[in-house]
């Protein structure tokens, strides 16, 4: 609630400054009157203060974006820990070994049954980490030239980035999956992936237009290539050409 009140006060303060500037600009010929020169000086002073205030607002917004990014990373870590804890909880051995009695057995009583320790549960195969692109920040988007944006919004470019990440994840899940578990379609896809690899792609994560068509609803058209241009400008991907194929390598 306190943060909301501070933001309301800030907006009110900025609106007040803008109102003062609007009123003073209406007096356009005021500079011709030496006696009213002080009013122009006041306008210049107010503009300077407003500029400083906007700089502080921009700094605060950038800081909040940094915090949001860190919270997202923390959420991913917590979700991973939760999955691991859930797996451990679901695989608790049904019979745990009991402590054997130290005293001699009483005559007439049957000796305690020998407890056989259960075989240790097989560790789950750890999925290989697949490299993904990080979302573009507001500051990065602001640095993109206007001719490249072509009326595309910050939300649209990040939505497109997430679609590309989906294609990368889907492709490399097939690559990392044991061959004997793949169906016929996945085996055909795997064959194509191997053909598209070169010496330069070794150790890199990349996709081609065919992957985008197979795993997303994104249309490969003029807008698609314009969005890729923005991702290249923000150093999220780079192009690697060869064998008549354009590969989009994740940076």
Rosetta blueprint (number, residue, H / E / L):
1 X L
2 X H
3 X H
4 X H
5 X H
6 X H
7 X H
8 X H
9 X H
10 X H
11 X H
12 X H
13 X H
14 X H
15 X H
16 X H
17 X H
18 X H
19 X H
20 X H
21 X H
22 X H
23 X H
24 X H
25 X H
26 X L
27 X L
28 X H
29 X H
30 X H
31 X H
32 X H
33 X L
34 X H
35 X H
36 X H
37 X H
38 X H
39 X H
40 X H
41 X H
42 X H
43 X H
44 X H
45 X H
46 X H
47 X H
48 X H
49 X H
50 X H
51 X H
52 X H
53 X H
54 X H
55 X H
56 X H
57 X H
58 X H
59 X H
60 X H
61 X H
62 X H
63 X H
64 X H
65 X H
66 X H
67 X H
68 X H
69 X H
70 X H
71 X H
72 X H
73 X H
74 X H
75 X H
76 X H
77 X H
78 X H
79 X H
80 X H
81 X H
82 X H
83 X H
84 X H
85 X H
86 X H
87 X H
88 X H
89 X H
90 X H
91 X L
92 X L
93 X L
94 X L
95 X L
96 X L
97 X L
98 X L
99 X L
100 X L
101 X L
102 X L
103 X L
104 X L
105 X L
106 X L
107 X L
108 X L
109 X L
110 X L
111 X L
112 X L
113 X L
114 X L
115 X L
116 X L
117 X L
118 X L
119 X L
120 X L
121 X L
122 X L
123 X L
124 X L
125 X L
126 X L
127 X L
128 X L
129 X L
130 X L
131 X L
132 X L
133 X L
134 X L
135 X L
136 X L
137 X L
138 X H
139 X H
140 X H
141 X H
142 X H
143 X L
144 X L
145 X L
146 X H
147 X H
148 X H
149 X H
150 X L
151 X L
152 X L
153 X L
154 X H
155 X H
156 X H
157 X H
158 X H
159 X H
160 X H
161 X H
162 X H
163 X H
164 X H
165 X H
166 X H
167 X H
168 X H
169 X H
170 X H
171 X H
172 X H
173 X H
174 X H
175 X H
176 X H
177 X L
178 X L
179 X H
180 X H
181 X H
182 X L
183 X L
184 X H
185 X H
186 X H
187 X H
188 X H
189 X H
190 X H
191 X H
192 X H
193 X H
194 X H
195 X H
196 X H
197 X L
198 X L
199 X H
200 X H
201 X H
202 X L
203 X L
204 X L
205 X L
206 X E
207 X E
208 X L
209 X H
210 X H
211 X H
212 X H
213 X H
214 X H
215 X H
216 X L
217 X L
218 X L
219 X L
220 X L
221 X L
222 X H
223 X H
224 X H
225 X H
226 X H
227 X H
228 X H
229 X H
230 X H
231 X H
232 X H
233 X H
234 X L
235 X L
236 X L
237 X E
238 X E
239 X E
240 X E
241 X E
242 X E
243 X L
244 X L
245 X E
246 X E
247 X E
248 X E
249 X E
250 X E
251 X L
